[in-house]
Amino acid sequence: MPAPNVREKILVVASQLFASEGYSAVSMRRIATTVGMTQANLYYYFKDKEELIRSVLAFVFIGRSHSLAVALASGANAEERLEHAISWFVALLFEDGVLSKLFFRELLTDDKDRLKFLTQNIFQESFDTIIRIIDDYIDTPDPRLAAIYLTSTVIGYCQYSAIAIHLNGVTSEYFEQKTVAKHIMDQVRRFSKTASLL
């Protein structure tokens, strides 16, 4: 069985290189050299580059998704849990450079098999959690569609921020994590089950 610390070191180095330079620009030889091992030794841990890419994605995304469970555990009700989930997702995309670059690379990929792998093995659990919270809090006939809309809003806000910061009248405050999360949550509150009763 491979030593976990060596495998993890490979995943950390590969994730940083893939995020900053892209998959095609980074060779297995480059990763091995950066880690301080031979290319043959790298193939002992990962049979090919695609296995390494999938392992990197799982390592990065699953590792971060555990923090969602921690954020949700501190919410006393559905509104607080949703607010914590939105803040968590905003922080992830705005502050975690490795995760956000890998995430946006995957959104632009033509590799449907890898996207399916990521969705089924990594994203589905977090998405299901968001659906349950939305179903408890928002007045909607389709919590899945609402979850897609909400997560897409956060993703789009993050992606568009690189351009939007240069628009007339826009300040950097619009892209601070707390401001973004608060604004999105303020919009969501308009569709809460309690708001619809008023």
C-alpha positions as a Python dict, from the first residue, in 0.01 Angstrom:
ca = {
    (1, 'M'): (0, 0, 0),
    (2, 'P'): (148, 340, -99),
    (3, 'A'): (247, 576, 181),
    (4, 'P'): (-37, 826, 222),
    (5, 'N'): (193, 1123, 283),
    (6, 'V'): (372, 1069, -51),
    (7, 'R'): (43, 1028, -237),
    (8, 'E'): (-96, 1341, -71),
    (9, 'K'): (219, 1537, -157),
    (10, 'I'): (175, 1437, -522),
    (11, 'L'): (-190, 1547, -515),
    (12, 'V'): (-106, 1884, -357),
    (13, 'V'): (170, 1958, -609),
    (14, 'A'): (-34, 1837, -907),
    (15, 'S'): (-340, 2036, -798),
    (16, 'Q'): (-135, 2357, -780),
    (17, 'L'): (28, 2298, -1118),
    (18, 'F'): (-296, 2196, -1291),
    (19, 'A'): (-479, 2497, -1145),
    (20, 'S'): (-216, 2749, -1252),
    (21, 'E'): (-114, 2604, -1590),
    (22, 'G'): (-385, 2363, -1708),
    (23, 'Y'): (-379, 1988, -1761),
    (24, 'S'): (-217, 1978, -2104),
    (25, 'A'): (66, 2215, -2005),
    (26, 'V'): (179, 2000, -1711),
    (27, 'S'): (351, 1670, -1783),
    (28, 'M'): (383, 1371, -1554),
    (29, 'R'): (760, 1427, -1568),
    (30, 'R'): (717, 1785, -1443),
    (31, 'I'): (499, 1671, -1153),
    (32, 'A'): (746, 1398, -1059),
    (33, 'T'): (1040, 1642, -1069),
    (34, 'T'): (853, 1899, -859),
    (35, 'V'): (762, 1635, -602),
    (36, 'G'): (1122, 1508, -600),
    (37, 'M'): (1076, 1160, -746),
    (38, 'T'): (1129, 980, -1071),
    (39, 'Q'): (857, 962, -1332),
    (40, 'A'): (854, 583, -1293),
    (41, 'N'): (789, 624, -921),
    (42, 'L'): (499, 861, -997),
    (43, 'Y'): (343, 588, -1213),
    (44, 'Y'): (357, 358, -912),
    (45, 'Y'): (100, 585, -746),
    (46, 'F'): (-105, 677, -1055),
    (47, 'K'): (-128, 456, -1364),
    (48, 'D'): (-172, 750, -1603),
    (49, 'K'): (-237, 1122, -1621),
    (50, 'E'): (-616, 1086, -1634),
    (51, 'E'): (-616, 887, -1311),
    (52, 'L'): (-400, 1157, -1154),
    (53, 'I'): (-634, 1434, -1276),
    (54, 'R'): (-941, 1257, -1135),
    (55, 'S'): (-759, 1188, -809),
    (56, 'V'): (-657, 1555, -784),
    (57, 'L'): (-1013, 1670, -844),
    (58, 'A'): (-1150, 1428, -585),
    (59, 'F'): (-880, 1532, -337),
    (60, 'V'): (-949, 1904, -380),
    (61, 'F'): (-1329, 1898, -399),
    (62, 'I'): (-1402, 1630, -140),
    (63, 'G'): (-1156, 1786, 101),
    (64, 'R'): (-1335, 2120, 77),
    (65, 'S'): (-1687, 1973, 88),
    (66, 'H'): (-1631, 1847, 442),
    (67, 'S'): (-1626, 2211, 550),
    (68, 'L'): (-1984, 2246, 424),
    (69, 'A'): (-2102, 1991, 678),
    (70, 'V'): (-1927, 2192, 951),
    (71, 'A'): (-2087, 2517, 832),
    (72, 'L'): (-2433, 2362, 821),
    (73, 'A'): (-2401, 2208, 1166),
    (74, 'S'): (-2389, 2555, 1318),
    (75, 'G'): (-2725, 2659, 1172),
    (76, 'A'): (-3023, 2644, 1408),
    (77, 'N'): (-3287, 2656, 1134),
    (78, 'A'): (-3324, 2628, 756),
    (79, 'E'): (-3261, 3000, 701),
    (80, 'E'): (-2933, 2994, 895),
    (81, 'R'): (-2823, 2671, 727),
    (82, 'L'): (-2890, 2820, 383),
    (83, 'E'): (-2707, 3140, 476),
    (84, 'H'): (-2409, 2934, 594),
    (85, 'A'): (-2416, 2724, 275),
    (86, 'I'): (-2416, 3036, 56),
    (87, 'S'): (-2131, 3193, 258),
    (88, 'W'): (-1937, 2867, 234),
    (89, 'F'): (-1976, 2846, -145),
    (90, 'V'): (-1891, 3213, -197),
    (91, 'A'): (-1578, 3180, 18),
    (92, 'L'): (-1475, 2866, -168),
    (93, 'L'): (-1498, 3024, -512),
    (94, 'F'): (-1361, 3367, -418),
    (95, 'E'): (-1081, 3265, -180),
    (96, 'D'): (-961, 2917, -275),
    (97, 'G'): (-758, 2979, -591),
    (98, 'V'): (-675, 2614, -656),
    (99, 'L'): (-1034, 2496, -617),
    (100, 'S'): (-1189, 2776, -820),
    (101, 'K'): (-944, 2743, -1109),
    (102, 'L'): (-991, 2366, -1124),
    (103, 'F'): (-1369, 2407, -1094),
    (104, 'F'): (-1389, 2658, -1380),
    (105, 'R'): (-1154, 2446, -1594),
    (106, 'E'): (-1393, 2156, -1550),
    (107, 'L'): (-1694, 2366, -1647),
    (108, 'L'): (-1520, 2452, -1974),
    (109, 'T'): (-1401, 2101, -2053),
    (110, 'D'): (-1537, 1880, -2326),
    (111, 'D'): (-1467, 1573, -2114),
    (112, 'K'): (-1822, 1458, -2044),
    (113, 'D'): (-1702, 1141, -1872),
    (114, 'R'): (-1497, 1338, -1621),
    (115, 'L'): (-1785, 1583, -1560),
    (116, 'K'): (-2016, 1288, -1496),
    (117, 'F'): (-1758, 1135, -1260),
    (118, 'L'): (-1727, 1462, -1067),
    (119, 'T'): (-2101, 1511, -1046),
    (120, 'Q'): (-2184, 1159, -931),
    (121, 'N'): (-1890, 1108, -697),
    (122, 'I'): (-1826, 1454, -557),
    (123, 'F'): (-2087, 1725, -622),
    (124, 'Q'): (-2408, 1525, -579),
    (125, 'E'): (-2391, 1498, -200),
    (126, 'S'): (-2347, 1874, -148),
    (127, 'F'): (-2616, 1947, -405),
    (128, 'D'): (-2860, 1712, -229),
    (129, 'T'): (-2789, 1894, 98),
    (130, 'I'): (-2870, 2229, -63),
    (131, 'I'): (-3192, 2085, -209),
    (132, 'R'): (-3309, 1972, 136),
    (133, 'I'): (-3241, 2314, 287),
    (134, 'I'): (-3415, 2492, 0),
    (135, 'D'): (-3713, 2260, 32),
    (136, 'D'): (-3739, 2355, 401),
    (137, 'Y'): (-3695, 2728, 349),
    (138, 'I'): (-3801, 2848, 3),
    (139, 'D'): (-4153, 2851, -136),
    (140, 'T'): (-4087, 2668, -463),
    (141, 'P'): (-4255, 2381, -645),
    (142, 'D'): (-3915, 2249, -759),
    (143, 'P'): (-3631, 2266, -503),
    (144, 'R'): (-3389, 2105, -752),
    (145, 'L'): (-3442, 2383, -1002),
    (146, 'A'): (-3409, 2641, -724),
    (147, 'A'): (-3081, 2477, -613),
    (148, 'I'): (-2946, 2492, -969),
    (149, 'Y'): (-3047, 2858, -992),
    (150, 'L'): (-2892, 2946, -657),
    (151, 'T'): (-2560, 2768, -716),
    (152, 'S'): (-2543, 2908, -1071),
    (153, 'T'): (-2592, 3258, -930),
    (154, 'V'): (-2292, 3217, -699),
    (155, 'I'): (-2081, 3064, -978),
    (156, 'G'): (-2179, 3337, -1224),
    (157, 'Y'): (-2116, 3615, -973),
    (158, 'C'): (-1767, 3481, -907),
    (159, 'Q'): (-1684, 3427, -1274),
    (160, 'Y'): (-1819, 3767, -1383),
    (161, 'S'): (-1643, 3957, -1105),
    (162, 'A'): (-1320, 3981, -1307),
    (163, 'I'): (-1506, 4192, -1564),
    (164, 'A'): (-1764, 4358, -1340),
    (165, 'I'): (-1499, 4520, -1119),
    (166, 'H'): (-1413, 4749, -1415),
    (167, 'L'): (-1770, 4869, -1476),
    (168, 'N'): (-1849, 5235, -1397),
    (169, 'G'): (-1972, 5286, -1041),
    (170, 'V'): (-1872, 4937, -925),
    (171, 'T'): (-1652, 4919, -616),
    (172, 'S'): (-1436, 4641, -479),
    (173, 'E'): (-1680, 4608, -188),
    (174, 'Y'): (-1923, 4437, -430),
    (175, 'F'): (-1686, 4143, -446),
    (176, 'E'): (-1604, 4101, -80),
    (177, 'Q'): (-1715, 3762, 45),
    (178, 'K'): (-1952, 3895, 314),
    (179, 'T'): (-2114, 4146, 78),
    (180, 'V'): (-2173, 3887, -194),
    (181, 'A'): (-2315, 3629, 47),
    (182, 'K'): (-2538, 3888, 216),
    (183, 'H'): (-2672, 4020, -115),
    (184, 'I'): (-2755, 3673, -245),
    (185, 'M'): (-2918, 3573, 83),
    (186, 'D'): (-3122, 3896, 89),
    (187, 'Q'): (-3259, 3803, -254),
    (188, 'V'): (-3334, 3447, -143),
    (189, 'R'): (-3527, 3568, 164),
    (190, 'R'): (-3785, 3724, -67),
    (191, 'F'): (-3887, 3370, -165),
    (192, 'S'): (-3890, 3216, 181),
    (193, 'K'): (-4198, 3030, 295),
    (194, 'T'): (-4256, 3287, 568),
    (195, 'A'): (-4230, 3578, 321),
    (196, 'S'): (-4490, 3416, 95),
    (197, 'L'): (-4736, 3410, 387),
    (198, 'L'): (-4720, 3789, 430),
}
